[in-house]
Amino acid sequence: MMANTAKKILIIEDDKFLMKLYSDKLRREGFDVAMSITGEEGLLRAPSYEPDLIFLDIVLPRENGFDVLSKLKLDPATKHIPVIILTNLGREKDVKTGIELGAADYLIKTDFSITKLGEVARKHLVNKQRRKT
């Protein structure tokens, strides 16, 4: 892989409006972005797309984000990928569950400014690089 290759981000989000907002913002900041509208689709896509980072919603159709996160962390092909939860579920219990399941960060949509999306992504990509070395 060349050093100047764009970092890849997978967004797993069922709200099409938010997904477009997030992906447009991240693309403008130079990231390569793939999108999945369901948890199942995200789980299928992650091993082949090999994202450097995943933004994951919890409230998804059929399979919720906690289940998706658990499966990502159990799969040897995806367990090393930092997952940032970006959701409306802000109860302390939900945050605790997300972190215990291995999320790198837990962000509440209503408290989070989309302008910070690239900044958060870069912070976690730098942390991921540090963990590798």
Stockholm file with secondary structure:
# STOCKHOLM 1.0

chainA/1-133         MMANTAKKILIIEDDKFLMKLYSDKLRREGFDVAMSITGEEGLLRAPSYEPDLIFLDIVLPRENGFDVLSKLKLDPATKHIPVIILTNLGREKDVKTGIELGAADYLIKTDFSITKLGEVARKHLVNKQRRKT
#=GR chainA/1-133 SS CCTTSCCEEEEECSCHHHHHHHHHHHHHTTCEEEEESSHHHHHHHHHHHCCSEEEECSCCSSSCHHHHHHHHHHSTTTTTSCEEEEESCCCHHHHHHHHHTTCSEEEEGGGCCGGGHHHHHHHHHHHHHHHHC
#=GC SS_cons         CCTTSCCEEEEECSCHHHHHHHHHHHHHTTCEEEEESSHHHHHHHHHHHCCSEEEECSCCSSSCHHHHHHHHHHSTTTTTSCEEEEESCCCHHHHHHHHHTTCSEEEEGGGCCGGGHHHHHHHHHHHHHHHHC
//
